[in-house]
């Protein structure tokens, strides 16, 4: 196996050699179109590190900053979802130092990931942004709200959690060990990806395959991957809030921002009960749970979720 094929978990097979013009099933993908698939990769310099980022959409409103999932890169954001959000506001995405297309040494703490997000915002001359974090990116977004509250106006926490959630009201179990066995495989197949992000129904699987095909529309999709040292540092950061004493949950009562918390009803990666727990602690939270959907609910129903996010961000 060549080094370019030795990819990490949670990478669809579009990243493992499937040509950009074909879907994971080998059928022709829709022609590339829309601002997300054609957005150039830009670069900024921070402390000698080259941070790769993209700016999508138009307008002078408050930008929406995206914070990505475990082992995710900019290329994993669904063009259908991002195009719908960028039609209303500027959207910013970036790879953390040492991840994907960004150079540098990967950080291994939520505080460092949040601090870098705040620095990227400042470097782009934005006083304040809205933020949307997916999966682990949602946990980073919570840390950003706690550590750099002045940089954020509103936040969207999607398919995520604050770390440890106590067993209240029936409790919450962590993701099943079988889930993490799949999530941490050296190489994941499309079947693995569908298992982790979508429900085992024909409708959900078809939506997952369509999502993978949309990712492949970008001509240079997955040109750079998340190296093992980076995702292992990311895992260390996630585990640091895995105990009752270290969890972010008790601190959420101090978050003054409006927050939209969203998830699918059956999330095998981050149990949905964590979304309820966050909404109970956040003083100004709104909770949305999508029926018959899993971790990838925001990609399976990109239209309805983008509508929900746009209404929330546009609210007075």
C-alpha positions as CSV (number, residue, x, y, z in Angstrom):
1,X,0.0,0.0,0.0
2,X,1.4,3.4,-1.0
3,X,1.6,6.3,1.5
4,X,-1.1,8.1,-0.5
5,X,-3.4,5.1,0.0
6,X,-2.7,4.8,3.7
7,X,-5.6,7.0,4.7
8,X,-7.1,7.4,8.1
9,X,-10.6,6.6,9.3
10,X,-13.6,8.6,8.5
11,X,-12.4,9.3,5.0
12,X,-14.8,8.3,2.3
13,X,-13.3,6.4,-0.6
14,X,-13.4,9.5,-2.7
15,X,-10.3,10.2,-0.7
16,X,-8.8,6.8,-1.4
17,X,-8.4,7.0,-5.2
18,X,-11.9,7.2,-6.6
19,X,-11.7,9.8,-9.4
20,X,-13.3,13.1,-8.6
21,X,-15.9,12.7,-11.4
22,X,-17.3,9.4,-10.0
23,X,-19.3,8.6,-7.0
24,X,-18.4,5.9,-4.5
25,X,-20.6,3.5,-6.5
26,X,-18.5,4.2,-9.6
27,X,-21.3,6.1,-11.3
28,X,-20.9,9.6,-12.7
29,X,-21.2,12.3,-10.1
30,X,-23.2,15.4,-10.9
31,X,-21.2,18.1,-12.7
32,X,-19.3,20.4,-10.3
33,X,-21.2,23.5,-9.7
34,X,-21.8,26.1,-6.9
35,X,-19.5,28.2,-4.9
36,X,-18.3,25.5,-2.4
37,X,-16.8,23.1,-5.0
38,X,-15.1,26.0,-6.9
39,X,-13.9,28.1,-3.9
40,X,-10.1,28.6,-4.1
41,X,-7.9,27.4,-1.2
42,X,-6.3,30.5,0.3
43,X,-3.5,30.8,2.8
44,X,-2.6,32.9,5.8
45,X,0.6,32.9,7.8
46,X,0.4,32.6,11.6
47,X,3.6,32.1,13.6
48,X,5.4,30.6,10.6
49,X,2.5,28.2,9.9
50,X,0.5,28.3,6.7
51,X,-3.2,28.0,7.5
52,X,-5.3,26.9,4.6
53,X,-8.8,28.4,4.4
54,X,-11.7,29.1,2.1
55,X,-14.1,32.1,2.0
56,X,-17.5,31.3,0.3
57,X,-20.4,33.5,-0.4
58,X,-21.0,37.2,-0.6
59,X,-22.3,40.0,1.4
60,X,-21.1,42.1,4.3
61,X,-23.0,40.4,7.1
62,X,-21.5,38.5,10.1
63,X,-19.6,35.5,8.7
64,X,-20.3,31.9,9.7
65,X,-17.1,30.1,10.8
66,X,-17.2,26.3,10.4
67,X,-15.4,24.0,12.8
68,X,-14.9,20.5,11.6
69,X,-15.3,17.0,12.9
70,X,-12.8,14.4,14.1
71,X,-10.4,13.7,11.1
72,X,-12.3,16.1,8.9
73,X,-10.9,18.6,6.4
74,X,-12.4,21.4,4.5
75,X,-13.2,18.9,1.7
76,X,-15.7,17.1,4.0
77,X,-18.1,20.0,4.2
78,X,-21.2,19.1,2.1
79,X,-21.4,21.5,-0.9
80,X,-25.2,21.3,-0.9
81,X,-25.3,22.5,2.8
82,X,-22.6,25.1,2.5
83,X,-24.0,26.6,-0.7
84,X,-27.4,27.1,1.0
85,X,-25.7,28.8,4.0
86,X,-23.4,30.9,1.8
87,X,-26.4,32.2,-0.2
88,X,-27.3,34.2,2.9
89,X,-23.9,35.1,4.4
90,X,-20.1,34.8,4.1
91,X,-19.0,31.3,5.2
92,X,-15.4,30.6,6.4
93,X,-13.7,27.2,6.8
94,X,-10.1,26.3,7.6
95,X,-7.8,23.4,8.4
96,X,-6.2,23.5,11.9
97,X,-2.3,23.6,11.9
98,X,-1.0,20.2,10.9
99,X,-4.4,19.1,9.5
100,X,-5.2,18.6,5.8
101,X,-3.8,21.5,3.8
102,X,-2.4,23.5,6.7
103,X,1.2,23.2,7.7
104,X,2.5,23.3,11.3
105,X,2.4,21.1,14.4
106,X,-1.0,19.7,15.4
107,X,-2.3,20.9,18.8
108,X,-3.7,18.4,21.3
109,X,-6.1,20.5,23.4
110,X,-9.6,22.0,22.9
111,X,-8.2,25.2,24.3
112,X,-5.6,25.4,21.5
113,X,-8.1,24.5,18.8
114,X,-10.4,27.2,20.0
115,X,-7.6,29.8,20.3
116,X,-6.6,29.1,16.7
117,X,-10.1,29.6,15.6
118,X,-10.2,33.0,17.3
119,X,-6.9,33.9,15.7
120,X,-8.1,33.0,12.3
121,X,-11.1,35.3,12.8
122,X,-8.9,38.1,13.9
123,X,-6.4,37.6,11.1
124,X,-9.3,37.9,8.6
125,X,-10.2,41.2,10.2
126,X,-13.5,40.1,11.6
127,X,-14.5,41.4,15.0
128,X,-17.1,38.8,15.5
129,X,-18.5,35.7,13.8
130,X,-21.2,33.1,14.1
131,X,-19.9,29.6,14.5
132,X,-21.1,26.2,13.5
133,X,-19.3,23.1,14.8
134,X,-20.0,19.6,13.7
135,X,-19.2,16.6,15.9
136,X,-15.8,17.3,17.6
137,X,-16.0,20.7,16.0
138,X,-19.0,21.3,18.1
139,X,-17.0,20.7,21.3
140,X,-14.3,23.1,20.0
141,X,-17.1,25.6,19.4
142,X,-18.2,25.2,23.0
143,X,-14.6,25.9,24.1
144,X,-14.5,28.9,21.9
145,X,-17.7,30.3,23.5
146,X,-16.1,29.8,27.0
147,X,-12.6,31.1,26.2
148,X,-13.3,33.8,23.6
149,X,-16.9,34.9,24.1
150,X,-16.3,38.2,22.5
151,X,-15.5,36.6,19.1
152,X,-18.9,34.9,18.7
153,X,-22.4,36.2,18.3
154,X,-24.4,33.0,17.9
155,X,-23.4,29.3,17.7
156,X,-24.7,26.1,16.1
157,X,-23.7,22.8,17.8
158,X,-24.4,19.9,15.5
159,X,-24.1,16.2,16.3
160,X,-21.8,17.0,19.2
161,X,-21.3,16.9,23.0
162,X,-19.5,18.6,25.8
163,X,-17.5,15.6,26.9
164,X,-18.7,13.5,29.8
165,X,-22.5,13.6,30.4
166,X,-23.7,12.2,33.8
167,X,-26.3,9.5,33.9
168,X,-29.3,11.7,34.7
169,X,-32.8,10.9,33.8
170,X,-32.0,7.5,32.4
171,X,-28.5,8.4,31.5
172,X,-26.3,8.3,28.5
173,X,-23.9,5.6,27.5
174,X,-20.8,6.5,25.4
175,X,-20.6,5.4,21.8
176,X,-20.5,1.6,21.5
177,X,-17.0,0.1,21.4
178,X,-17.8,-1.4,17.9
179,X,-18.4,2.2,16.7
180,X,-14.9,3.3,17.7
181,X,-13.4,0.1,16.3
182,X,-14.7,1.3,12.9
183,X,-13.9,4.9,13.5
184,X,-10.3,4.3,14.2
185,X,-9.5,1.8,11.5
186,X,-6.4,2.7,9.5
187,X,-8.5,2.7,6.3
188,X,-12.3,3.1,6.1
189,X,-14.5,1.9,3.3
190,X,-17.6,3.7,2.2
191,X,-19.6,1.0,4.1
192,X,-17.8,2.1,7.3
193,X,-18.6,5.7,6.6
194,X,-22.3,5.0,5.9
195,X,-22.4,2.9,9.2
196,X,-21.0,5.8,11.2
197,X,-23.0,8.7,9.7
198,X,-26.2,7.3,8.3
199,X,-29.0,4.9,9.3
200,X,-29.2,1.3,7.9
201,X,-32.2,2.1,5.8
202,X,-32.4,2.3,2.0
203,X,-33.4,6.0,2.2
204,X,-30.6,7.0,4.5
205,X,-28.0,4.9,2.7
206,X,-29.0,6.5,-0.6
207,X,-28.6,9.9,1.1
208,X,-25.2,8.9,2.3
209,X,-24.1,7.8,-1.1
210,X,-25.3,11.1,-2.6
211,X,-23.3,13.0,0.0
212,X,-20.2,11.1,-0.9
213,X,-20.8,11.9,-4.6
214,X,-21.2,15.6,-3.8
215,X,-17.8,15.6,-2.0
216,X,-16.2,14.2,-5.2
217,X,-17.4,17.2,-7.3
218,X,-14.5,19.3,-6.2
219,X,-11.6,18.9,-8.7
220,X,-8.9,18.7,-6.0
221,X,-10.9,16.9,-3.3
222,X,-8.8,15.2,-0.7
223,X,-5.5,16.3,-2.2
224,X,-4.3,16.4,1.4
225,X,-5.3,14.2,4.3
226,X,-5.2,14.3,8.1
227,X,-2.1,12.5,9.1
228,X,-2.1,10.0,12.0
229,X,-0.2,12.3,14.3
230,X,-2.9,15.0,13.8
231,X,-5.9,12.8,14.5
232,X,-4.2,11.2,17.5
233,X,-3.6,14.7,18.9
234,X,-7.3,15.5,18.2
235,X,-8.3,12.3,20.0
236,X,-6.2,13.3,23.0
237,X,-8.0,16.6,23.1
238,X,-11.4,14.9,23.0
239,X,-10.5,12.4,25.8
240,X,-9.4,15.3,28.0
241,X,-13.1,16.2,28.7
242,X,-14.2,12.6,29.1
243,X,-14.5,12.6,32.9
244,X,-17.0,14.2,35.2
245,X,-14.5,16.6,36.5
246,X,-13.2,17.7,33.1
247,X,-16.4,17.9,31.1
248,X,-17.5,21.2,29.7
249,X,-21.1,20.5,30.6
250,X,-21.1,22.2,34.1
251,X,-19.6,25.3,32.5
252,X,-22.3,25.8,29.9
253,X,-24.5,27.7,32.3
254,X,-22.1,30.6,31.9
255,X,-22.5,30.8,28.1
256,X,-24.6,34.0,27.3
257,X,-24.9,33.3,23.6
258,X,-27.9,32.0,21.7
259,X,-27.1,28.5,20.7
260,X,-28.9,26.1,18.3
261,X,-28.3,22.5,19.3
262,X,-29.2,19.9,16.7
263,X,-28.8,16.1,16.1
264,X,-30.3,13.1,14.6
265,X,-32.5,10.9,16.8
266,X,-30.1,7.9,16.6
267,X,-26.5,9.2,16.7
268,X,-24.1,6.3,17.1
269,X,-21.0,8.6,17.3
270,X,-22.2,11.1,19.9
271,X,-25.3,9.8,21.7
272,X,-28.2,12.1,21.2
273,X,-28.9,12.4,24.9
274,X,-25.8,14.7,25.0
275,X,-27.7,17.2,22.9
276,X,-30.6,17.2,25.5
277,X,-28.1,17.7,28.3
278,X,-26.4,20.6,26.6
279,X,-29.8,22.3,25.8
280,X,-30.7,21.9,29.5
281,X,-27.5,23.7,30.7
282,X,-27.2,26.4,28.0
283,X,-29.3,29.4,29.2
284,X,-30.3,30.4,25.6
285,X,-30.4,27.2,23.7
286,X,-32.9,25.8,21.2
287,X,-32.9,22.1,20.6
288,X,-33.8,20.4,17.3
289,X,-33.8,16.6,16.9
290,X,-34.4,15.1,13.5
291,X,-36.4,11.9,13.4
292,X,-35.0,8.7,11.9
293,X,-31.6,10.2,11.3
294,X,-28.1,9.7,12.7
295,X,-24.8,11.6,13.0
296,X,-24.9,12.8,9.4
297,X,-28.3,14.3,9.7
298,X,-27.1,17.7,8.5
299,X,-25.9,16.1,5.2
300,X,-28.9,13.8,4.8
301,X,-31.3,16.7,5.0
302,X,-29.1,19.6,3.9
303,X,-32.1,21.7,2.8
304,X,-34.1,21.6,6.0
305,X,-31.1,22.0,8.2
306,X,-29.7,24.9,6.3
307,X,-33.2,26.5,6.6
308,X,-33.1,26.0,10.3
309,X,-29.6,27.4,10.7
310,X,-30.4,30.5,8.5
311,X,-33.6,31.2,10.5
312,X,-31.6,30.9,13.7
313,X,-28.8,33.2,12.5
314,X,-31.2,35.7,11.1
315,X,-33.3,36.0,14.2
316,X,-33.2,39.4,15.9
